[in-house]
Amino acid sequence: MSGSLAVAIPVAAFAGLVSFFSPCVLPLLPGYLSYVSGVGVQDLRTGKRGRLALGALLFVLGFTLVFVAGGALFGAAGQRLRPYGDTLTIVAGALLIVLGLAFLGLIPGLQREWRIKRAPAVGLVAAPLLGVVFGIGWTPCLGPTLSAVLILAGNEGTASRGALLTLVYGLGLGIPFVLAALFFARFMGALEFVKRHQRAVAIAGGALLIATGLLMVTGVWNEMVMQLQQWAAGFEVAV
């Protein structure tokens, strides 16, 4: 938890949550749950919660492994670029600002969506594999949020720290999946409110990316990290 992880982890978690509420995921949620559980869409409200939750959990495990592998790769690349850490932070911040603007729809062409539109209702056995397939297929669709987390992973400078950051992102995206499987009827009712305010969710996500990018470009990010390190160093383990 040393370095900038304490600051980056909440950003990654929120980015995952925003991704769940994006047009890539939320409108297709019943279809995803049907695919991975083998339960028909019309039976999701009355289907066995245990089967739905297990299918969702295996599905989440599959796409999280894809994200963690990407985070480890970017973290390892960042480690090689560690001597240029200050420059890398500024470049990463600038990219985050661009991604934030794209998330707000202010940069035409960067919000195109490519995703797998059809998949067989494979059920529990192949749910993890389907998660892997969807994780790869979602990558262009999730676009700004996932890219932002991968940029932060590269800025962390080690494979393990990059993997941890994308794991948090995967949990931010995946936990709502499992909750939706457990409480489908109530969850879908509550999400009607989110659907009506999806633009506000997009604005919040874009603003977060832009704010993080500005902190990195101006050097405030590094100052925050140093202050957190000094604050944490003041604690002693009670014996």
C-alpha positions as CSV (number, residue, x, y, z in Angstrom):
1,M,0.0,0.0,0.0
2,S,3.0,2.3,-0.2
3,G,3.5,4.8,-3.0
4,S,0.5,6.1,-4.9
5,L,-1.6,2.9,-4.5
6,A,-3.5,4.5,-1.6
7,V,-4.7,7.2,-4.0
8,A,-5.0,5.1,-7.1
9,I,-7.1,2.3,-5.6
10,P,-10.2,4.4,-4.9
11,V,-10.0,5.8,-8.5
12,A,-9.8,2.2,-9.9
13,A,-12.7,1.0,-7.8
14,F,-14.9,3.9,-8.8
15,A,-13.9,3.4,-12.5
16,G,-15.1,-0.2,-12.3
17,L,-18.4,0.9,-10.8
18,V,-18.9,3.5,-13.5
19,S,-18.1,0.8,-16.1
20,F,-20.9,-1.3,-14.7
21,F,-23.4,1.5,-15.2
22,S,-22.1,2.2,-18.8
23,P,-24.1,1.3,-22.0
24,C,-21.7,-1.5,-22.5
25,V,-23.0,-3.4,-19.5
26,L,-26.1,-2.2,-17.8
27,P,-28.7,-2.6,-20.6
28,L,-27.4,-6.1,-21.3
29,L,-27.2,-7.3,-17.7
30,P,-30.2,-9.8,-18.0
31,G,-28.6,-11.3,-21.1
32,Y,-25.2,-11.8,-19.4
33,L,-26.8,-13.4,-16.3
34,S,-28.8,-15.7,-18.6
35,Y,-25.8,-16.7,-20.5
36,V,-23.6,-17.6,-17.5
37,S,-26.3,-19.4,-15.5
38,G,-28.2,-21.2,-18.2
39,V,-31.5,-19.6,-16.8
40,G,-33.8,-18.1,-19.4
41,V,-34.2,-14.3,-19.2
42,Q,-37.9,-14.7,-18.5
43,D,-37.0,-16.9,-15.5
44,L,-34.3,-14.6,-13.9
45,R,-36.7,-13.2,-11.3
46,T,-37.8,-16.6,-10.1
47,G,-34.7,-18.6,-10.8
48,K,-32.5,-20.1,-8.1
49,R,-30.4,-17.4,-6.5
50,G,-27.5,-19.8,-5.8
51,R,-27.2,-20.8,-9.5
52,L,-27.5,-17.2,-10.7
53,A,-24.9,-16.0,-8.1
54,L,-22.5,-18.8,-8.9
55,G,-22.7,-18.2,-12.6
56,A,-22.1,-14.5,-12.1
57,L,-19.2,-15.2,-9.8
58,L,-17.5,-17.5,-12.3
59,F,-18.1,-14.9,-15.0
60,V,-16.6,-12.1,-13.0
61,L,-13.6,-14.3,-12.2
62,G,-13.0,-14.8,-15.9
63,F,-13.0,-11.2,-17.0
64,T,-11.1,-10.1,-13.8
65,L,-8.3,-12.5,-14.8
66,V,-8.1,-10.7,-18.2
67,F,-7.9,-7.3,-16.5
68,V,-5.3,-8.4,-13.9
69,A,-3.1,-9.8,-16.7
70,G,-3.3,-6.5,-18.5
71,G,-2.5,-4.6,-15.3
72,A,0.5,-6.8,-14.6
73,L,1.8,-6.3,-18.2
74,F,1.4,-2.5,-17.9
75,G,2.9,-2.5,-14.4
76,A,6.0,-4.4,-15.7
77,A,6.3,-2.0,-18.6
78,G,6.2,0.9,-16.1
79,Q,9.0,-0.7,-14.1
80,R,11.3,-0.5,-17.1
81,L,10.4,3.1,-17.5
82,R,10.9,3.9,-13.8
83,P,14.0,6.2,-14.4
84,Y,11.6,8.5,-16.3
85,G,9.0,8.4,-13.6
86,D,8.3,12.2,-13.5
87,T,7.9,12.4,-17.3
88,L,5.8,9.2,-17.3
89,T,3.4,10.6,-14.6
90,I,2.9,13.8,-16.7
91,V,2.2,11.8,-19.9
92,A,-0.1,9.5,-18.0
93,G,-2.0,12.5,-16.6
94,A,-2.4,14.0,-20.0
95,L,-3.8,10.7,-21.3
96,L,-6.2,10.6,-18.4
97,I,-7.5,14.1,-19.3
98,V,-8.0,13.0,-22.9
99,L,-9.9,9.9,-21.7
100,G,-12.0,11.9,-19.4
101,L,-13.0,14.2,-22.2
102,A,-13.8,11.2,-24.4
103,F,-15.9,9.8,-21.6
104,L,-17.9,13.0,-21.6
105,G,-18.4,12.7,-25.3
106,L,-16.3,15.7,-26.1
107,I,-13.9,13.9,-28.4
108,P,-15.7,12.4,-31.4
109,G,-14.6,8.9,-32.5
110,L,-13.4,7.7,-29.1
111,Q,-16.7,6.5,-27.8
112,R,-17.4,3.8,-30.4
113,E,-18.5,0.5,-29.0
114,W,-17.3,-2.9,-30.2
115,R,-18.7,-5.8,-28.2
116,I,-19.8,-9.4,-28.6
117,K,-23.5,-9.0,-29.2
118,R,-24.5,-12.7,-29.1
119,A,-23.3,-15.7,-27.1
120,P,-24.7,-19.1,-26.3
121,A,-26.4,-19.7,-22.9
122,V,-23.4,-21.9,-21.8
123,G,-24.3,-22.2,-18.2
124,L,-22.1,-22.7,-15.2
125,V,-19.4,-25.0,-16.7
126,A,-18.2,-22.5,-19.3
127,A,-19.0,-19.3,-17.4
128,P,-15.3,-18.5,-16.5
129,L,-14.3,-19.0,-20.2
130,L,-17.2,-16.8,-21.3
131,G,-15.9,-14.2,-18.7
132,V,-12.5,-14.3,-20.4
133,V,-14.1,-13.9,-23.9
134,F,-16.2,-11.0,-22.7
135,G,-13.2,-9.4,-20.9
136,I,-11.3,-9.3,-24.2
137,G,-14.3,-8.3,-26.2
138,W,-15.2,-5.5,-23.7
139,T,-11.8,-3.9,-23.8
140,P,-12.6,-1.4,-26.6
141,C,-16.1,-0.9,-25.3
142,L,-15.1,-0.1,-21.7
143,G,-12.6,2.2,-23.3
144,P,-11.8,5.3,-21.2
145,T,-12.3,3.7,-17.7
146,L,-10.3,0.6,-18.3
147,S,-7.6,2.5,-20.2
148,A,-7.4,4.9,-17.3
149,V,-6.8,2.1,-14.8
150,L,-4.2,0.5,-17.1
151,I,-2.4,3.9,-17.3
152,L,-2.4,4.1,-13.5
153,A,-1.1,0.5,-13.4
154,G,1.8,1.5,-15.7
155,N,2.5,4.4,-13.5
156,E,2.8,2.1,-10.5
157,G,6.0,0.7,-11.8
158,T,5.7,-3.0,-10.9
159,A,3.7,-5.9,-12.2
160,S,2.2,-6.8,-8.8
161,R,1.0,-3.3,-8.1
162,G,-0.4,-3.0,-11.6
163,A,-2.2,-6.3,-11.1
164,L,-3.6,-5.2,-7.8
165,L,-5.0,-2.0,-9.3
166,T,-6.8,-3.8,-12.1
167,L,-8.0,-6.4,-9.6
168,V,-9.7,-3.6,-7.7
169,Y,-11.2,-2.4,-11.0
170,G,-12.5,-5.8,-11.8
171,L,-14.1,-6.0,-8.3
172,G,-15.7,-2.6,-8.8
173,L,-17.2,-3.9,-12.1
174,G,-17.9,-7.4,-10.9
175,I,-19.5,-7.1,-7.4
176,P,-22.6,-5.4,-8.8
177,F,-22.9,-8.4,-11.1
178,V,-23.1,-10.8,-8.2
179,L,-25.5,-8.6,-6.3
180,A,-27.7,-8.3,-9.3
181,A,-27.8,-12.1,-9.5
182,L,-28.7,-12.5,-5.8
183,F,-31.3,-9.8,-5.8
184,F,-32.3,-9.6,-9.5
185,A,-35.9,-8.2,-9.1
186,R,-35.0,-5.6,-6.5
187,F,-31.7,-4.7,-8.3
188,M,-33.4,-4.1,-11.7
189,G,-36.0,-1.9,-10.0
190,A,-33.3,0.2,-8.4
191,L,-31.4,0.4,-11.7
192,E,-34.3,2.2,-13.4
193,F,-33.2,5.3,-11.5
194,V,-29.7,4.9,-12.7
195,K,-30.8,4.4,-16.3
196,R,-32.7,7.7,-16.1
197,H,-29.6,9.4,-14.8
198,Q,-26.9,7.7,-16.9
199,R,-25.6,11.0,-18.2
200,A,-24.9,12.1,-14.6
201,V,-22.9,8.9,-14.1
202,A,-20.9,9.6,-17.2
203,I,-20.2,13.1,-16.1
204,A,-19.0,11.9,-12.7
205,G,-16.7,9.3,-14.3
206,G,-15.3,11.8,-16.8
207,A,-14.8,14.4,-14.1
208,L,-12.9,11.9,-12.0
209,L,-10.6,11.0,-14.8
210,I,-9.9,14.6,-15.7
211,A,-9.3,15.6,-12.1
212,T,-6.9,12.7,-11.6
213,G,-5.1,13.6,-14.8
214,L,-4.7,17.3,-13.7
215,L,-3.3,16.1,-10.4
216,M,-0.7,14.1,-12.2
217,V,0.2,16.7,-14.8
218,T,0.6,19.5,-12.1
219,G,2.7,17.4,-9.7
220,V,0.0,17.5,-7.0
221,W,-0.4,13.7,-7.3
222,N,3.2,13.1,-6.3
223,E,2.8,15.6,-3.4
224,M,-0.3,13.8,-2.2
225,V,1.6,10.5,-2.3
226,M,4.5,11.9,-0.3
227,Q,2.2,13.4,2.3
228,L,0.4,10.0,2.7
229,Q,3.7,8.3,3.1
230,Q,4.8,10.7,5.8
231,W,1.4,10.3,7.5
232,A,1.6,6.5,7.4
233,A,5.2,6.6,8.7
234,G,4.0,8.3,11.9
235,F,2.0,5.1,12.9
236,E,3.6,2.6,15.2
237,V,2.5,-1.0,15.8
238,A,1.1,-1.4,19.3
239,V,2.7,-4.2,21.3
